[in-house]
Every structure is written in structure tokens, then in C-alpha cells.
């Protein structure tokens, strides 16, 4: 019998002895598994705690362990398999490892699992960074955009290889990618004049995509435009429920005057996902349009962005 098979049987015996007991001390675990070495039992318990299968409690008198879901019988097969065989990066041919593939062929040639594996960087006992990347990619296959809103413990439940360090790397990678994409969008848009409602909606879809998809409260922005209707800049004016009495023309047009803008586009989001303009949205548009006329700054449009699509108030009113 090979060493891997012997190790597998030791793990199986440990589970057979301990899984019927909802809670136990380290000493009780050692006594129940007296045919296994104390070191083996201690390391197994440590790994089970790290992976969230066991909970650990410590008092001045003893260490106690409890199965996280005592009502459901623990299925150890997957955990044991990873402990015995794992899925280590070094076991792969060098040319198939994610980092080497990125350096040889470029990041765009890697799938989501490989990119995540690079960010995770280091696996844990029984689960490599590659396996962790694969688990995360599978878990978020239909909702990749939700990854940026997931907490550390949520990702750790998917894979024990998501440590504080790797979670920080994943979140930093996502945010950096978002900023690079936004910069590219702004750069492209700044070289194209906005001359129609369709172009205004498209510009706001690109520049305010993050606000449309993940904004949790209403935000009011303006886009300042040159005499040729080229975008100059974007400015956040207010955050909170949009109300005609709260969006003061002074606060709206101050950055437009500072930018020497000839025109502006008003933009705000609907966190509900439905971009249909409200009565307050129409009132804000009318009030600011009149104020802009006095200042010689045209209000070209008011775009409402939302996850279900964006709407031009000029086009609907």
C-alpha cells in the first residue's frame, strides 16, 4: 500500500471517530484517535479549523472544537482528497503555469481562473492557488461583477486559500482594472464631441457604468463640455436623494464656470435599476436649464443611468 493511501486511511479513521461527536476537546480527540499520532491529530484539527469545517474555542482550561454545522453529517471526501493529493502549481509543467503563460502570451490569453490564481499567488495545504482560482471562477461564472462586492469570509468559504493577503490582492486588482478601464473610456470620450442624445447616453453609460451598476444611493454629477461639445471633466455635485430644493444652481455651475465650460450634461443614477425619470428629476432639469441660460451655459441633457439601462430626460419629456 502506497504512502498516499495510508495517509488517506488515517484521515478517514479520524473522521469516523470524531464526526459523530458534535463538540470535543483536543484531549478527547487524541483519546478517540489513539491509534493516530498526536501530531497528526493536531495538524488535522488545525487544517479543519482553517477551512471553516471546525470551529475552535479556547478557554484558560482547554481547547474545544465543534463541527460548524452539527446538524448535517460532515462529508470529508473532498477535504481528504485535497489533503492527500492536492493540486500544487509545481506539479504542472512550467509552460502551463499561469504566471509563465501570462509572461509568454499576455494577460488577455488567460482565463478568469488563471488570473485569479496569479492574484492569490500562494495556496494552502491541500489546495493550490490554481485550484483556488478555479473554485472562485466557477463560483462567480455567471456573476463576475459581484466579485468586487464580496467580503473576505465569503470568498474564504469558496476556497481556504483566500487569505487576508490574497483577498487584498484580488480587491486591489479589481479596483485597479476598473480605474484603468475608466481612464481609457474618458480618454476615448474626450476626443469625441457629444452632438446628439444617443452620444450623450453612450458617453454616460461608459463613464458612469460603475455608478449605474453598483451605486447604492443617488448621486448627482455634471459633465462639462467645451464650445465644440468635447468633454472637459466630470464633477460630483451631491450624494443622496435627488430633490430640486437641494440641487442648488450655484453648486452645479461653479465647477462648470471653473472649467470655462460652454455646456453641461446633468447625470444622476437610480439605484433601483429603473431609469424612468421621476417628477423631481423633471423639476431639477427645468430649474437648472433656466439657471444655465442666465449664465450662458447650456444644459444639453439630463441622463439617468441605471443597471437596467439609461434614459435621456430631454428625449422623454
C-alpha positions in Angstrom: 0.0 0.0 0.0 1.4 3.4 -1.0 2.0 6.3 1.4 -0.8 8.3 -0.1 -3.3 5.5 0.5 -2.1 5.0 4.1 -2.5 8.8 4.7 -6.0 8.7 3.2 -7.0 5.9 5.6 -5.6 7.8 8.6 -7.8 10.8 7.7 -10.8 8.5 7.2 -10.3 7.0 10.6 -10.1 10.4 12.2 -13.4 11.4 10.7 -15.1 8.1 11.6 -14.1 8.7 15.3 -14.8 12.4 15.6 -17.7 13.2 13.2 -20.4 11.6 15.5 -19.3 13.9 18.3 -20.7 17.4 17.9 -18.1 19.0 20.2 -14.8 17.7 21.8 -11.6 18.9 23.3 -8.2 18.3 21.8 -7.5 15.7 24.5 -10.8 13.9 23.7 -9.8 13.9 20.0 -6.5 12.3 20.8 -8.1 9.7 23.0 -10.7 8.9 20.4 -7.9 8.6 17.8 -5.4 6.8 20.0 -4.1 4.8 17.0 -3.0 8.0 15.3 -0.1 10.1 16.4 -0.9 13.2 18.5 0.9 15.4 15.9 -1.2 14.0 13.1 -4.4 14.7 15.0 -3.3 18.2 16.0 -2.4 19.1 12.4 -5.7 17.7 11.0 -7.7 19.8 13.5 -5.7 22.9 12.7 -6.5 22.4 8.9 -10.1 21.7 9.6 -10.4 25.0 11.6 -8.6 26.9 8.9 -11.0 25.7 6.2 -14.1 26.5 8.3 -15.2 22.9 8.8 -14.5 23.1 12.6 -14.9 26.0 15.0 -12.3 26.4 17.7 -12.9 27.7 21.2 -10.2 28.3 23.8 -10.5 28.9 27.5 -7.9 29.1 30.2 -8.6 25.4 30.9 -8.8 23.7 27.4 -9.2 23.9 23.7 -12.6 22.8 22.4 -13.7 22.1 18.8 -17.2 21.9 17.3 -18.4 21.0 13.8 -19.6 24.2 12.2 -22.9 22.5 11.1 -23.5 19.9 13.7 -27.0 19.0 12.3 -25.5 17.9 8.9 -23.2 15.0 8.8 -19.8 16.1 7.6 -18.8 14.7 4.2 -15.0 14.5 4.4 -14.2 13.0 1.0 -13.3 16.2 -0.8 -11.2 17.6 2.1 -9.4 14.3 2.4 -8.6 14.1 -1.3 -7.1 17.6 -1.2 -5.1 16.7 1.9 -3.7 13.6 0.2 -3.1 14.7 -3.4 -3.7 18.4 -3.5 -3.3 20.4 -6.7 0.0 22.0 -6.5 1.3 24.6 -9.0 4.8 23.0 -9.1 3.2 19.7 -10.3 2.3 21.4 -13.6 4.7 21.8 -16.5 6.3 25.2 -16.3 4.8 26.4 -19.6 1.3 25.7 -18.3 1.6 27.7 -15.1 -0.5 30.9 -15.1 2.3 33.3 -14.4 4.5 31.8 -17.1 1.6 31.8 -19.6 1.0 35.5 -18.9 4.6 36.4 -19.4 4.8 34.3 -22.6 1.4 35.2 -24.2 0.0 38.2 -22.4 -2.7 38.6 -19.7 -5.5 38.6 -22.3 -4.8 35.0 -23.1 -5.5 33.8 -19.6 -9.0 32.7 -18.4 -10.6 34.0 -15.2 -9.3 31.1 -13.1 -5.7 31.7 -14.1 -5.9 35.4 -13.5 -7.3 34.8 -10.0 -4.6 32.2 -9.3 -1.9 34.8 -10.0 -3.6 37.2 -7.6 -4.0 34.5 -4.9 -0.3 33.7 -5.6 0.2 31.1 -2.8 -2.1 28.2 -1.9 -2.6 26.4 1.4 -2.0 22.8 2.4 -4.2 20.7 0.2 -5.3 23.5 -2.2 -3.0 25.3 -4.6 -3.6 28.9 -5.9 -4.6 27.3 -9.2 -7.4 25.2 -7.6 -8.5 28.3 -5.6 -8.7 30.4 -8.7 -10.7 27.6 -10.4 -13.1 27.5 -7.5 -13.6 31.2 -7.4 -14.1 31.4 -11.2 -16.7 28.7 -11.2 -18.5 30.2 -8.2 -18.7 33.6 -9.9 -19.0 32.4 -13.5 -22.4 34.0 -14.1 -21.8 37.0 -11.8 -18.2 38.0 -12.2 -19.1 41.7 -11.4 -20.3 40.5 -7.9 -16.7 39.6 -7.0 -15.8 43.2 -6.1 -18.6 43.4 -3.6 -17.7 40.1 -1.9 -16.2 40.0 1.6 -13.1 38.1 2.7 -15.1 35.5 4.6 -17.5 35.0 1.7 -14.5 34.2 -0.7 -12.9 32.1 2.0 -16.0 29.9 2.1 -15.4 29.2 -1.6 -11.7 28.4 -1.1 -9.5 28.3 2.1 -6.6 29.6 0.0 -8.2 33.1 0.2 -6.2 34.6 3.0 -6.1 38.3 4.1 -3.2 38.9 1.7 -4.7 37.2 -1.3 -8.1 38.9 -0.7 -6.4 42.3 -0.6 -4.6 41.4 -3.9 -7.9 40.4 -5.5 -9.7 43.6 -4.4 -6.8 45.8 -5.4 -6.6 44.1 -8.8 -10.3 44.6 -9.5 -10.1 48.3 -8.4 -7.0 49.0 -10.5 -8.6 47.3 -13.5 -11.8 49.4 -13.0 -9.7 52.6 -12.8 -7.7 51.8 -15.9 -10.9 51.0 -17.9 -12.5 54.2 -16.8 -9.3 56.2 -17.7 -9.4 54.6 -21.2 -13.1 55.4 -21.6 -12.6 59.0 -20.6 -9.6 59.3 -22.9 -11.6 58.0 -25.9 -14.7 60.0 -25.0 -12.7 63.3 -24.5 -11.7 63.1 -28.2 -15.3 62.7 -29.5 -17.7 65.7 -29.4 -21.2 64.9 -27.9 -23.6 66.1 -30.6 -26.7 64.0 -30.1 -28.8 62.4 -27.4 -27.6 59.0 -28.4 -23.9 60.1 -27.9 -24.8 61.7 -24.6 -26.4 58.4 -23.3 -23.5 56.4 -24.7 -20.9 58.6 -23.0 -22.7 58.4 -19.6 -23.1 54.6 -20.0 -19.3 54.4 -20.4 -18.1 56.9 -17.8 -20.7 56.2 -15.1 -21.1 52.4 -15.6 -19.9 51.7 -12.1 -22.4 54.1 -10.6 -25.2 52.6 -12.7 -24.4 49.0 -11.7 -23.3 49.2 -8.1 -24.4 52.7 -6.8 -26.3 52.2 -3.5 -27.6 55.8 -3.2 -28.4 58.5 -5.7 -25.5 60.7 -6.9 -25.8 63.8 -9.0 -22.9 64.7 -11.4 -22.3 67.0 -14.2 -20.2 66.6 -17.4 -18.6 69.9 -18.5 -18.2 70.5 -22.3 -16.2 72.8 -24.4 -17.5 75.1 -27.1 -17.1 72.2 -29.5 -19.0 69.9 -27.1 -15.9 67.9 -26.2 -16.0 66.6 -22.6 -13.7 68.5 -20.3 -14.3 66.9 -16.9 -16.9 65.2 -14.6 -17.9 66.6 -11.2 -19.8 65.0 -8.3 -22.3 67.7 -7.0 -24.4 65.9 -4.4 -24.9 62.5 -2.9 -28.3 61.4 -1.6 -32.0 61.6 -2.7 -32.3 63.9 -5.6 -34.5 66.9 -4.7 -35.0 70.1 -6.6 -34.6 72.2 -3.5 -31.2 70.5 -2.6 -29.5 70.7 -6.0 -28.6 74.4 -6.0 -27.6 76.0 -9.3 -24.7 77.7 -7.5 -23.2 74.2 -6.7 -23.9 72.8 -10.1 -22.5 75.6 -12.2 -19.5 76.6 -10.0 -17.3 73.7 -11.5 -18.7 74.5 -15.0 -17.5 78.1 -14.7 -14.2 76.9 -13.3 -13.8 74.7 -16.4 -14.8 77.5 -18.7 -17.5 75.2 -20.0 -19.9 76.2 -22.8 -22.4 73.5 -21.9 -23.1 70.7 -19.3 -24.8 67.4 -19.2 -26.6 66.5 -15.9 -26.2 62.9 -14.7 -27.6 61.0 -11.8 -28.3 57.3 -11.0 -31.3 55.3 -9.9 -30.1 52.6 -7.5 -33.4 50.7 -8.1 -32.3 49.8 -11.6 -35.2 51.6 -13.3 -34.1 54.8 -15.0 -37.6 56.2 -15.6 -37.4 59.8 -14.6 -39.4 61.0 -11.6 -41.3 64.3 -11.1 -38.3 65.5 -9.1 -35.9 64.6 -11.9 -38.0 66.8 -14.3 -38.1 69.7 -11.9 -34.3 69.6 -11.4 -33.8 69.6 -15.2 -36.1 72.6 -15.8 -34.7 74.6 -12.9 -31.1 74.1 -13.9 -31.8 74.7 -17.6 -33.2 78.1 -16.8 -30.3 78.9 -14.5 -27.9 77.9 -17.2 -29.5 80.3 -19.7 -28.8 83.2 -17.3 -25.1 82.1 -17.1 -24.7 81.4 -20.8 -24.1 77.7 -20.1 -26.4 75.3 -22.0 -27.8 72.3 -20.3 -27.7 69.8 -23.2 -29.3 66.9 -21.5 -30.1 65.1 -18.2 -29.2 61.4 -18.3 -30.5 59.0 -15.7 -28.2 55.9 -15.5 -29.3 52.6 -14.0 -28.5 48.9 -14.2 -31.5 48.2 -16.4 -30.5 50.9 -18.9 -30.1 54.7 -19.2 -32.6 57.3 -20.3 -32.3 60.9 -21.7 -34.8 63.2 -19.9 -34.7 65.5 -22.9 -35.8 62.7 -25.1 -38.6 61.5 -22.8 -40.1 64.9 -21.9 
